[in-house]
Amino acid sequence: MSITDFLADLFNPDLAFLPKALAIAVMSSVVCGVVGCYVVLRGMAFIGDAVAHAVFPGLAIAFVLQGSLVLGGAVAGIATALLIAVFAQHRRVKEDSLIGVFFVAAFALGIVIISRAPGYAGSLQQFLFGSITGIPDRDLYTVGFTGLAILAVVFLLHKELVAICLDREMARSIGLRVFWLDIALYVMVTLAVVISLQTIGNILVLALLITPAAAARLLTDRLALMMLLAPVIGGGSALVGLYLSWSYDLPVGGTIVLVATAVFLLAWLFAPRHGQVLRRWREWRAQVGAAVSQEGASSFRGVRTGDG
């Protein structure tokens, strides 16, 4: 399918779900790109996967009650994140262990709840792998307002969040309220995951949170530029992924993730400072230069010896 045909389908009244899917995919990818920068800096990629499990009981309850999936997932994820933040203050058990206990337990609860609902098999597949059809207008507005709220919190707490991501003890020593900042970060990760579930699905949402930020990390050493590149990579991956999915009848979530992964691999190979190909090229040139210099020095010494 050509780009012109894709644009025609976007404005086709009979395909009203397509522009809504594109809007949700791009908005959620941009938000995940921004929030994912903090996750990558803190080295806590596991939490993205864990949060995706934690929101599942809320999704299940919302499905049973015919309510908003976004709202249900957000409530469940935030409640679980608060439990993690409270229990993490007891340093006998590490944070990653608590995440493994509570978030997986929440996912198990979601499975039990949704298994009791009629017709759960189809809805379970939608939760796990995403779907671009049947997105209600209220979810589009919810994703938009939630995304703006997350970006506003990022703008207000950026320096503090960077401090706790890079050095928690230092942040505590200078008087930052690490506990409340942890909660703010957990809540933002939870909301970013929830608004991405409609198109990307529960299983693949971690890639949307981590991959664009990791690619941006390879492309620059400046945090400000990284936080600009990550949402651009995420939003671009969503746009290209949806186009390829619609053109070739591919799963939308998987296609978006594969596009983002391709960008990461290109950055890993060809990033200006940290790319493997260019780094090996610089190392080879340095070795050749050193060998030429050594050979030149040896020749110069030989000429001097002959003159003597």
ZADO-1210 file (C-alpha; in nm, 4 decimals, padded with zeros to 6 digits):
<atoms>
<atom x="00.0000" y="00.0000" z="00.0000" code="MET" pos="1"/>
<atom x="00.1310" y="00.3425" z="-00.0917" code="SER" pos="2"/>
<atom x="00.1471" y="00.6295" z="00.1554" code="ILE" pos="3"/>
<atom x="-00.1261" y="00.8048" z="-00.0444" code="THR" pos="4"/>
<atom x="-00.3594" y="00.5075" z="-00.0018" code="ASP" pos="5"/>
<atom x="-00.2813" y="00.4955" z="00.3706" code="PHE" pos="6"/>
<atom x="-00.3657" y="00.8645" z="00.4075" code="LEU" pos="7"/>
<atom x="-00.6897" y="00.8081" z="00.2150" code="ALA" pos="8"/>
<atom x="-00.7834" y="00.5301" z="00.4585" code="ASP" pos="9"/>
<atom x="-00.7086" y="00.7606" z="00.7523" code="LEU" pos="10"/>
<atom x="-00.9719" y="01.0039" z="00.6283" code="PHE" pos="11"/>
<atom x="-01.2214" y="00.7359" z="00.5261" code="ASN" pos="12"/>
<atom x="-01.5355" y="00.7667" z="00.7465" code="PRO" pos="13"/>
<atom x="-01.5882" y="00.3904" z="00.7270" code="ASP" pos="14"/>
<atom x="-01.2466" y="00.3362" z="00.8903" code="LEU" pos="15"/>
<atom x="-01.2956" y="00.5715" z="01.1841" code="ALA" pos="16"/>
<atom x="-01.1016" y="00.3401" z="01.4149" code="PHE" pos="17"/>
<atom x="-00.7791" y="00.3867" z="01.2149" code="LEU" pos="18"/>
<atom x="-00.7069" y="00.7537" z="01.2969" code="PRO" pos="19"/>
<atom x="-00.7999" y="00.6869" z="01.6607" code="LYS" pos="20"/>
<atom x="-00.5560" y="00.3968" z="01.6695" code="ALA" pos="21"/>
<atom x="-00.2859" y="00.6131" z="01.5128" code="LEU" pos="22"/>
<atom x="-00.3465" y="00.8937" z="01.7636" code="ALA" pos="23"/>
<atom x="-00.3330" y="00.6591" z="02.0627" code="ILE" pos="24"/>
<atom x="-00.0259" y="00.4780" z="01.9288" code="ALA" pos="25"/>
<atom x="00.1684" y="00.7994" z="01.8677" code="VAL" pos="26"/>
<atom x="00.0626" y="00.9682" z="02.1935" code="MET" pos="27"/>
<atom x="00.1414" y="00.6658" z="02.4065" code="SER" pos="28"/>
<atom x="00.4741" y="00.6129" z="02.2277" code="SER" pos="29"/>
<atom x="00.5779" y="00.9733" z="02.2911" code="VAL" pos="30"/>
<atom x="00.4874" y="00.9501" z="02.6596" code="VAL" pos="31"/>
<atom x="00.6610" y="00.6130" z="02.6977" code="CYS" pos="32"/>
<atom x="00.9690" y="00.7570" z="02.5281" code="GLY" pos="33"/>
<atom x="00.9922" y="01.0387" z="02.7841" code="VAL" pos="34"/>
<atom x="00.9203" y="00.8256" z="03.0909" code="VAL" pos="35"/>
<atom x="01.1425" y="00.5476" z="02.9592" code="GLY" pos="36"/>
<atom x="01.4447" y="00.7781" z="02.9822" code="CYS" pos="37"/>
<atom x="01.4173" y="00.7730" z="03.3622" code="TYR" pos="38"/>
<atom x="01.3697" y="00.3967" z="03.3604" code="VAL" pos="39"/>
<atom x="01.6838" y="00.3471" z="03.1483" code="VAL" pos="40"/>
<atom x="01.8875" y="00.5915" z="03.3589" code="LEU" pos="41"/>
<atom x="01.7875" y="00.4108" z="03.6773" code="ARG" pos="42"/>
<atom x="01.8578" y="00.0698" z="03.5275" code="GLY" pos="43"/>
<atom x="01.5123" y="-00.0600" z="03.6208" code="MET" pos="44"/>
<atom x="01.3827" y="-00.1993" z="03.2938" code="ALA" pos="45"/>
<atom x="01.2263" y="-00.4853" z="03.4891" code="PHE" pos="46"/>
<atom x="00.9706" y="-00.2468" z="03.6391" code="ILE" pos="47"/>
<atom x="00.8126" y="-00.1795" z="03.3004" code="GLY" pos="48"/>
<atom x="00.7385" y="-00.5470" z="03.2531" code="ASP" pos="49"/>
<atom x="00.6234" y="-00.5754" z="03.6131" code="ALA" pos="50"/>
<atom x="00.3843" y="-00.2809" z="03.5830" code="VAL" pos="51"/>
<atom x="00.2357" y="-00.4375" z="03.2702" code="ALA" pos="52"/>
<atom x="00.1518" y="-00.7381" z="03.4876" code="HIS" pos="53"/>
<atom x="00.0220" y="-00.5227" z="03.7732" code="ALA" pos="54"/>
<atom x="-00.2415" y="-00.3431" z="03.5666" code="VAL" pos="55"/>
<atom x="-00.3988" y="-00.6685" z="03.4531" code="PHE" pos="56"/>
<atom x="-00.6484" y="-00.7139" z="03.7411" code="PRO" pos="57"/>
<atom x="-00.7754" y="-00.3603" z="03.6830" code="GLY" pos="58"/>
<atom x="-00.8238" y="-00.4364" z="03.3151" code="LEU" pos="59"/>
<atom x="-01.0061" y="-00.7559" z="03.4043" code="ALA" pos="60"/>
<atom x="-01.2397" y="-00.5827" z="03.6504" code="ILE" pos="61"/>
<atom x="-01.3082" y="-00.3015" z="03.4033" code="ALA" pos="62"/>
<atom x="-01.3906" y="-00.5590" z="03.1352" code="PHE" pos="63"/>
<atom x="-01.6305" y="-00.7456" z="03.3642" code="VAL" pos="64"/>
<atom x="-01.8017" y="-00.4214" z="03.4703" code="LEU" pos="65"/>
<atom x="-01.7989" y="-00.2807" z="03.1130" code="GLN" pos="66"/>
<atom x="-01.5985" y="00.0188" z="03.2334" code="GLY" pos="67"/>
<atom x="-01.2946" y="00.2063" z="03.1019" code="SER" pos="68"/>
<atom x="-00.9948" y="-00.0228" z="03.0570" code="LEU" pos="69"/>
<atom x="-00.7571" y="00.2704" z="03.0920" code="VAL" pos="70"/>
<atom x="-00.9071" y="00.3803" z="03.4231" code="LEU" pos="71"/>
<atom x="-00.9239" y="00.0258" z="03.5602" code="GLY" pos="72"/>
<atom x="-00.5640" y="-00.0492" z="03.4682" code="GLY" pos="73"/>
<atom x="-00.4441" y="00.2808" z="03.6129" code="ALA" pos="74"/>
<atom x="-00.6131" y="00.2203" z="03.9495" code="VAL" pos="75"/>
<atom x="-00.4710" y="-00.1325" z="03.9785" code="ALA" pos="76"/>
<atom x="-00.1218" y="-00.0309" z="03.8701" code="GLY" pos="77"/>
<atom x="-00.1030" y="00.2701" z="04.1014" code="ILE" pos="78"/>
<atom x="-00.2308" y="00.0688" z="04.3978" code="ALA" pos="79"/>
<atom x="00.0363" y="-00.1961" z="04.3387" code="THR" pos="80"/>
<atom x="00.3059" y="00.0703" z="04.2888" code="ALA" pos="81"/>
<atom x="00.2135" y="00.2270" z="04.6232" code="LEU" pos="82"/>
<atom x="00.2494" y="-00.1105" z="04.7918" code="LEU" pos="83"/>
<atom x="00.5958" y="-00.1504" z="04.6388" code="ILE" pos="84"/>
<atom x="00.7055" y="00.1963" z="04.7492" code="ALA" pos="85"/>
<atom x="00.5864" y="00.1343" z="05.1069" code="VAL" pos="86"/>
<atom x="00.7420" y="-00.2104" z="05.1415" code="PHE" pos="87"/>
<atom x="01.0666" y="-00.0939" z="04.9777" code="ALA" pos="88"/>
<atom x="01.1378" y="00.1285" z="05.2777" code="GLN" pos="89"/>
<atom x="01.2227" y="-00.1909" z="05.4687" code="HIS" pos="90"/>
<atom x="01.5693" y="-00.2559" z="05.3279" code="ARG" pos="91"/>
<atom x="01.5820" y="-00.6206" z="05.4342" code="ARG" pos="92"/>
<atom x="01.4084" y="-00.7137" z="05.1073" code="VAL" pos="93"/>
<atom x="01.5345" y="-00.5422" z="04.7920" code="LYS" pos="94"/>
<atom x="01.3116" y="-00.3466" z="04.5581" code="GLU" pos="95"/>
<atom x="01.3404" y="-00.5904" z="04.2666" code="ASP" pos="96"/>
<atom x="01.2314" y="-00.8787" z="04.4893" code="SER" pos="97"/>
<atom x="00.9237" y="-00.6866" z="04.6022" code="LEU" pos="98"/>
<atom x="00.8414" y="-00.6054" z="04.2405" code="ILE" pos="99"/>
<atom x="00.8608" y="-00.9741" z="04.1544" code="GLY" pos="100"/>
<atom x="00.6276" y="-01.0656" z="04.4420" code="VAL" pos="101"/>
<atom x="00.3535" y="-00.8019" z="04.4141" code="PHE" pos="102"/>
<atom x="00.3349" y="-00.7396" z="04.0415" code="PHE" pos="103"/>
<atom x="00.3242" y="-01.1053" z="03.9441" code="VAL" pos="104"/>
<atom x="00.0643" y="-01.1673" z="04.2164" code="ALA" pos="105"/>
<atom x="-00.1440" y="-00.8877" z="04.0643" code="ALA" pos="106"/>
<atom x="-00.1172" y="-01.0498" z="03.7206" code="PHE" pos="107"/>
<atom x="-00.2296" y="-01.3825" z="03.8669" code="ALA" pos="108"/>
<atom x="-00.5279" y="-01.2098" z="04.0270" code="LEU" pos="109"/>
<atom x="-00.6190" y="-01.0601" z="03.6897" code="GLY" pos="110"/>
<atom x="-00.6109" y="-01.4017" z="03.5240" code="ILE" pos="111"/>
<atom x="-00.8435" y="-01.5444" z="03.7908" code="VAL" pos="112"/>
<atom x="-01.0865" y="-01.2529" z="03.7571" code="ILE" pos="113"/>
<atom x="-01.1083" y="-01.2516" z="03.3793" code="ILE" pos="114"/>
<atom x="-01.1383" y="-01.6304" z="03.3601" code="SER" pos="115"/>
<atom x="-01.4719" y="-01.5974" z="03.5406" code="ARG" pos="116"/>
<atom x="-01.6099" y="-01.3572" z="03.2790" code="ALA" pos="117"/>
<atom x="-01.8041" y="-01.4850" z="02.9766" code="PRO" pos="118"/>
<atom x="-01.6174" y="-01.4611" z="02.6500" code="GLY" pos="119"/>
<atom x="-01.2884" y="-01.3963" z="02.8256" code="TYR" pos="120"/>
<atom x="-01.0707" y="-01.5713" z="02.5639" code="ALA" pos="121"/>
<atom x="-01.1092" y="-01.3005" z="02.3005" code="GLY" pos="122"/>
<atom x="-01.0676" y="-01.0186" z="02.5496" code="SER" pos="123"/>
<atom x="-00.7600" y="-01.1880" z="02.6962" code="LEU" pos="124"/>
<atom x="-00.5986" y="-01.1937" z="02.3529" code="GLN" pos="125"/>
<atom x="-00.6759" y="-00.8220" z="02.3131" code="GLN" pos="126"/>
<atom x="-00.5189" y="-00.7437" z="02.6510" code="PHE" pos="127"/>
<atom x="-00.2052" y="-00.9434" z="02.5763" code="LEU" pos="128"/>
<atom x="-00.1407" y="-00.8435" z="02.2140" code="PHE" pos="129"/>
<atom x="-00.3326" y="-00.5186" z="02.1625" code="GLY" pos="130"/>
<atom x="-00.5928" y="-00.4258" z="01.9042" code="SER" pos="131"/>
<atom x="-00.6514" y="-00.1283" z="01.6758" code="ILE" pos="132"/>
<atom x="-01.0250" y="-00.1902" z="01.6409" code="THR" pos="133"/>
<atom x="-01.3007" y="-00.0995" z="01.8813" code="GLY" pos="134"/>
<atom x="-01.1215" y="00.1871" z="02.0575" code="ILE" pos="135"/>
<atom x="-01.3944" y="00.4060" z="02.2138" code="PRO" pos="136"/>
<atom x="-01.3741" y="00.7846" z="02.1936" code="ASP" pos="137"/>
<atom x="-01.3534" y="00.8160" z="02.5728" code="ARG" pos="138"/>
<atom x="-01.0277" y="00.6182" z="02.5720" code="ASP" pos="139"/>
<atom x="-00.8835" y="00.8537" z="02.3117" code="LEU" pos="140"/>
<atom x="-00.9581" y="01.1525" z="02.5350" code="TYR" pos="141"/>
<atom x="-00.8337" y="00.9670" z="02.8427" code="THR" pos="142"/>
<atom x="-00.5034" y="00.8865" z="02.6762" code="VAL" pos="143"/>
<atom x="-00.4624" y="01.2475" z="02.5624" code="GLY" pos="144"/>
<atom x="-00.5328" y="01.4031" z="02.9030" code="PHE" pos="145"/>
<atom x="-00.3264" y="01.1399" z="03.0864" code="THR" pos="146"/>
<atom x="-00.0320" y="01.1915" z="02.8527" code="GLY" pos="147"/>
<atom x="-00.0420" y="01.5689" z="02.9065" code="LEU" pos="148"/>
<atom x="-00.0575" y="01.5191" z="03.2843" code="ALA" pos="149"/>
<atom x="00.2476" y="01.2900" z="03.2757" code="ILE" pos="150"/>
<atom x="00.4456" y="01.5376" z="03.0663" code="LEU" pos="151"/>
<atom x="00.3503" y="01.8169" z="03.3078" code="ALA" pos="152"/>
<atom x="00.4840" y="01.6164" z="03.6037" code="VAL" pos="153"/>
<atom x="00.8030" y="01.5439" z="03.4106" code="VAL" pos="154"/>
<atom x="00.8474" y="01.9165" z="03.3471" code="PHE" pos="155"/>
<atom x="00.7966" y="02.0019" z="03.7150" code="LEU" pos="156"/>
<atom x="01.0047" y="01.7218" z="03.8719" code="LEU" pos="157"/>
<atom x="01.2698" y="01.6604" z="03.6076" code="HIS" pos="158"/>
<atom x="01.5770" y="01.7514" z="03.8154" code="LYS" pos="159"/>
<atom x="01.4558" y="01.5591" z="04.1194" code="GLU" pos="160"/>
<atom x="01.3717" y="01.2496" z="03.9138" code="LEU" pos="161"/>
<atom x="01.7149" y="01.2565" z="03.7486" code="VAL" pos="162"/>
<atom x="01.8765" y="01.2813" z="04.0927" code="ALA" pos="163"/>
<atom x="01.7026" y="00.9717" z="04.2320" code="ILE" pos="164"/>
<atom x="01.7695" y="00.7790" z="03.9102" code="CYS" pos="165"/>
<atom x="02.1441" y="00.8487" z="03.9123" code="LEU" pos="166"/>
<atom x="02.2224" y="00.8377" z="04.2874" code="ASP" pos="167"/>
<atom x="01.9491" y="00.7728" z="04.5422" code="ARG" pos="168"/>
<atom x="02.1746" y="00.8112" z="04.8449" code="GLU" pos="169"/>
<atom x="02.3057" y="01.1451" z="04.7245" code="MET" pos="170"/>
<atom x="01.9503" y="01.2571" z="04.6562" code="ALA" pos="171"/>
<atom x="01.8517" y="01.1586" z="05.0112" code="ARG" pos="172"/>
<atom x="02.1542" y="01.3377" z="05.1589" code="SER" pos="173"/>
<atom x="02.0624" y="01.6706" z="04.9940" code="ILE" pos="174"/>
<atom x="01.7119" y="01.6553" z="05.1371" code="GLY" pos="175"/>
<atom x="01.5041" y="01.5220" z="04.8477" code="LEU" pos="176"/>
<atom x="01.1964" y="01.3219" z="04.9441" code="ARG" pos="177"/>
<atom x="01.3039" y="01.0009" z="04.7770" code="VAL" pos="178"/>
<atom x="00.9971" y="00.8061" z="04.8919" code="PHE" pos="179"/>
<atom x="00.7502" y="01.0456" z="04.7284" code="TRP" pos="180"/>
<atom x="00.9643" y="01.0805" z="04.4180" code="LEU" pos="181"/>
<atom x="00.9697" y="00.7005" z="04.3898" code="ASP" pos="182"/>
<atom x="00.5919" y="00.6997" z="04.4054" code="ILE" pos="183"/>
<atom x="00.5727" y="00.9721" z="04.1384" code="ALA" pos="184"/>
<atom x="00.8015" y="00.7697" z="03.9100" code="LEU" pos="185"/>
<atom x="00.6091" y="00.4462" z="03.9672" code="TYR" pos="186"/>
<atom x="00.2805" y="00.6203" z="03.8960" code="VAL" pos="187"/>
<atom x="00.4141" y="00.7752" z="03.5745" code="MET" pos="188"/>
<atom x="00.5477" y="00.4401" z="03.4553" code="VAL" pos="189"/>
<atom x="00.2141" y="00.2799" z="03.5396" code="THR" pos="190"/>
<atom x="00.0117" y="00.5402" z="03.3515" code="LEU" pos="191"/>
<atom x="00.2485" y="00.5275" z="03.0518" code="ALA" pos="192"/>
<atom x="00.2049" y="00.1501" z="03.0376" code="VAL" pos="193"/>
<atom x="-00.1728" y="00.1666" z="03.0741" code="VAL" pos="194"/>
<atom x="-00.2283" y="00.4168" z="02.7929" code="ILE" pos="195"/>
<atom x="-00.0136" y="00.1994" z="02.5637" code="SER" pos="196"/>
<atom x="-00.2057" y="-00.1234" z="02.6158" code="LEU" pos="197"/>
<atom x="-00.4762" y="-00.0466" z="02.3601" code="GLN" pos="198"/>
<atom x="-00.2491" y="-00.0798" z="02.0585" code="THR" pos="199"/>
<atom x="00.0695" y="-00.2470" z="02.1825" code="ILE" pos="200"/>
<atom x="-00.0706" y="-00.5053" z="02.4267" code="GLY" pos="201"/>
<atom x="00.0355" y="-00.6227" z="02.7698" code="ASN" pos="202"/>
<atom x="00.3208" y="-00.8445" z="02.6548" code="ILE" pos="203"/>
<atom x="00.4981" y="-00.5997" z="02.4231" code="LEU" pos="204"/>
<atom x="00.4486" y="-00.2750" z="02.6172" code="VAL" pos="205"/>
<atom x="00.7924" y="-00.3030" z="02.7816" code="LEU" pos="206"/>
<atom x="00.9560" y="-00.2520" z="02.4422" code="ALA" pos="207"/>
<atom x="00.7720" y="00.0761" z="02.3910" code="LEU" pos="208"/>
<atom x="00.8949" y="00.1966" z="02.7292" code="LEU" pos="209"/>
<atom x="01.2589" y="00.0861" z="02.6976" code="ILE" pos="210"/>
<atom x="01.3646" y="00.0538" z="02.3327" code="THR" pos="211"/>
<atom x="01.3279" y="00.4194" z="02.2175" code="PRO" pos="212"/>
<atom x="01.5001" y="00.5456" z="02.5331" code="ALA" pos="213"/>
<atom x="01.7811" y="00.2918" z="02.4948" code="ALA" pos="214"/>
<atom x="01.8308" y="00.3937" z="02.1300" code="ALA" pos="215"/>
<atom x="01.8408" y="00.7611" z="02.2306" code="ALA" pos="216"/>
<atom x="02.0963" y="00.6742" z="02.5010" code="ARG" pos="217"/>
<atom x="02.3253" y="00.5344" z="02.2316" code="LEU" pos="218"/>
<atom x="02.2858" y="00.8408" z="02.0123" code="LEU" pos="219"/>
<atom x="02.3771" y="01.1088" z="02.2670" code="THR" pos="220"/>
<atom x="02.5468" y="01.1669" z="02.6018" code="ASP" pos="221"/>
<atom x="02.3325" y="01.4721" z="02.6781" code="ARG" pos="222"/>
<atom x="02.0256" y="01.3996" z="02.8886" code="LEU" pos="223"/>
<atom x="01.8201" y="01.6854" z="02.7441" code="ALA" pos="224"/>
<atom x="01.8796" y="01.5643" z="02.3895" code="LEU" pos="225"/>
<atom x="01.8099" y="01.2060" z="02.4947" code="MET" pos="226"/>
<atom x="01.4701" y="01.3099" z="02.6285" code="MET" pos="227"/>
<atom x="01.3937" y="01.4744" z="02.2959" code="LEU" pos="228"/>
<atom x="01.5152" y="01.1864" z="02.0796" code="LEU" pos="229"/>
<atom x="01.3357" y="00.9087" z="02.2725" code="ALA" pos="230"/>
<atom x="00.9790" y="01.0354" z="02.2115" code="PRO" pos="231"/>
<atom x="01.0661" y="01.1145" z="01.8484" code="VAL" pos="232"/>
<atom x="01.1900" y="00.7570" z="01.8009" code="ILE" pos="233"/>
<atom x="00.8851" y="00.6178" z="01.9813" code="GLY" pos="234"/>
<atom x="00.6326" y="00.8285" z="01.7928" code="GLY" pos="235"/>
<atom x="00.8040" y="00.7640" z="01.4592" code="GLY" pos="236"/>
<atom x="00.8080" y="00.3898" z="01.5278" code="SER" pos="237"/>
<atom x="00.4356" y="00.3975" z="01.6048" code="ALA" pos="238"/>
<atom x="00.3588" y="00.5843" z="01.2819" code="LEU" pos="239"/>
<atom x="00.5737" y="00.3610" z="01.0602" code="VAL" pos="240"/>
<atom x="00.4649" y="00.0475" z="01.2439" code="GLY" pos="241"/>
<atom x="00.0951" y="00.1226" z="01.2006" code="LEU" pos="242"/>
<atom x="00.1488" y="00.2002" z="00.8318" code="TYR" pos="243"/>
<atom x="00.3297" y="-00.1318" z="00.7753" code="LEU" pos="244"/>
<atom x="00.0734" y="-00.3188" z="00.9829" code="SER" pos="245"/>
<atom x="-00.2165" y="-00.1748" z="00.7837" code="TRP" pos="246"/>
<atom x="-00.0412" y="-00.2252" z="00.4493" code="SER" pos="247"/>
<atom x="00.0633" y="-00.5877" z="00.4983" code="TYR" pos="248"/>
<atom x="-00.2017" y="-00.7084" z="00.7447" code="ASP" pos="249"/>
<atom x="00.0466" y="-00.7547" z="01.0315" code="LEU" pos="250"/>
<atom x="-00.0150" y="-00.7387" z="01.4083" code="PRO" pos="251"/>
<atom x="00.0090" y="-00.3717" z="01.4970" code="VAL" pos="252"/>
<atom x="00.1804" y="-00.4123" z="01.8341" code="GLY" pos="253"/>
<atom x="00.4460" y="-00.6487" z="01.7062" code="GLY" pos="254"/>
<atom x="00.5137" y="-00.4331" z="01.3997" code="THR" pos="255"/>
<atom x="00.5614" y="-00.1166" z="01.6072" code="ILE" pos="256"/>
<atom x="00.8021" y="-00.2982" z="01.8381" code="VAL" pos="257"/>
<atom x="01.0017" y="-00.4386" z="01.5452" code="LEU" pos="258"/>
<atom x="01.0365" y="-00.0916" z="01.3923" code="VAL" pos="259"/>
<atom x="01.1598" y="00.0486" z="01.7235" code="ALA" pos="260"/>
<atom x="01.4000" y="-00.2442" z="01.7577" code="THR" pos="261"/>
<atom x="01.5357" y="-00.1786" z="01.4077" code="ALA" pos="262"/>
<atom x="01.6069" y="00.1824" z="01.5088" code="VAL" pos="263"/>
<atom x="01.7862" y="00.0580" z="01.8216" code="PHE" pos="264"/>
<atom x="02.0009" y="-00.1818" z="01.6174" code="LEU" pos="265"/>
<atom x="02.0925" y="00.0948" z="01.3720" code="LEU" pos="266"/>
<atom x="02.1906" y="00.3174" z="01.6652" code="ALA" pos="267"/>
<atom x="02.3923" y="00.0335" z="01.8195" code="TRP" pos="268"/>
<atom x="02.5827" y="-00.0103" z="01.4945" code="LEU" pos="269"/>
<atom x="02.6168" y="00.3451" z="01.3615" code="PHE" pos="270"/>
<atom x="02.5759" y="00.5918" z="01.6513" code="ALA" pos="271"/>
<atom x="02.8404" y="00.8668" z="01.6137" code="PRO" pos="272"/>
<atom x="03.0239" y="00.8015" z="01.9422" code="ARG" pos="273"/>
<atom x="02.8970" y="00.4681" z="02.0733" code="HIS" pos="274"/>
<atom x="02.8151" y="00.2761" z="01.7543" code="GLY" pos="275"/>
<atom x="03.0031" y="-00.0504" z="01.7157" code="GLN" pos="276"/>
<atom x="03.0907" y="-00.0012" z="01.3483" code="VAL" pos="277"/>
<atom x="03.2289" y="00.3517" z="01.3880" code="LEU" pos="278"/>
<atom x="03.4069" y="00.2619" z="01.7108" code="ARG" pos="279"/>
<atom x="03.5823" y="-00.0304" z="01.5444" code="ARG" pos="280"/>
<atom x="03.6688" y="00.1996" z="01.2526" code="TRP" pos="281"/>
<atom x="03.8253" y="00.4527" z="01.4896" code="ARG" pos="282"/>
<atom x="04.0165" y="00.1787" z="01.6713" code="GLU" pos="283"/>
<atom x="04.1468" y="00.0420" z="01.3404" code="TRP" pos="284"/>
<atom x="04.2548" y="00.3875" z="01.2240" code="ARG" pos="285"/>
<atom x="04.4310" y="00.4465" z="01.5550" code="ALA" pos="286"/>
<atom x="04.6166" y="00.1161" z="01.5246" code="GLN" pos="287"/>
<atom x="04.7153" y="00.1927" z="01.1657" code="VAL" pos="288"/>
<atom x="04.8275" y="00.5411" z="01.2657" code="GLY" pos="289"/>
<atom x="05.0346" y="00.4031" z="01.5520" code="ALA" pos="290"/>
<atom x="05.1926" y="00.1428" z="01.3242" code="ALA" pos="291"/>
<atom x="05.2774" y="00.4062" z="01.0603" code="VAL" pos="292"/>
<atom x="05.4253" y="00.6351" z="01.3251" code="SER" pos="293"/>
<atom x="05.6336" y="00.3514" z="01.4670" code="GLN" pos="294"/>
<atom x="05.7547" y="00.2529" z="01.1206" code="GLU" pos="295"/>
<atom x="05.8395" y="00.6138" z="01.0444" code="GLY" pos="296"/>
<atom x="06.0328" y="00.6486" z="01.3682" code="ALA" pos="297"/>
<atom x="06.2252" y="00.3276" z="01.2942" code="SER" pos="298"/>
<atom x="06.3126" y="00.4503" z="00.9441" code="SER" pos="299"/>
<atom x="06.4283" y="00.7845" z="01.0853" code="PHE" pos="300"/>
<atom x="06.6516" y="00.6108" z="01.3362" code="ARG" pos="301"/>
<atom x="06.7940" y="00.3950" z="01.0566" code="GLY" pos="302"/>
<atom x="06.8774" y="00.6996" z="00.8449" code="VAL" pos="303"/>
<atom x="07.0462" y="00.8699" z="01.1403" code="ARG" pos="304"/>
<atom x="07.2499" y="00.5582" z="01.2107" code="THR" pos="305"/>
<atom x="07.3583" y="00.5375" z="00.8467" code="GLY" pos="306"/>
<atom x="07.4623" y="00.9051" z="00.8453" code="ASP" pos="307"/>
<atom x="07.6728" y="00.8525" z="01.1505" code="GLY" pos="308"/>
</atoms>
